[in-house]
């Protein structure tokens, strides 16, 4: 065996022994950005009754940076600056937010966004109220929002979960 092969084999063994976590996508990862936008637009297209003025979501780097900064705080609560004008984005006075936490191994963009969308079961369209929690669903499909930026960061512990992934999506306008 060549010396380089020994180093690679040792790295694989040590990585497994130390419980090295799977890597999480960055806010500049093109596939991550495209998946976030595509899934949001897919769910928005399924709204019933059909929206007459649904805007198409596109990626916003400033929203992604805000999402990353907040996700790095490793707290399971909304960004305290969301309601302050221009604090979370240079051009939008209001920013919405959805948060998902879970183990790094359990994280998937599709799984997190589906959980938010599945709150549709608790939304009563005729009276525009929720029978349980449905605010995450409403933010995903809010017709007035058209910009999104998401980020996922590793956290030692958040919301009682060790080795967690903290996934945050910010929306504008709120």
Secondary structure by P-SEA (a helix, b strand, c coil): ccaaaaaaaaaaaaaaaacccccccccccaaaaaaaaaaaaaaaaaccccccbbbbbbbbaaaaaaaaaaaaccccccccccccccccccccccccbbbbbcccccccaaaaaaaaaaccccccccccccccccaaaaaaccccccbbbbbbbbbcccccccbbbbbbbbbccc
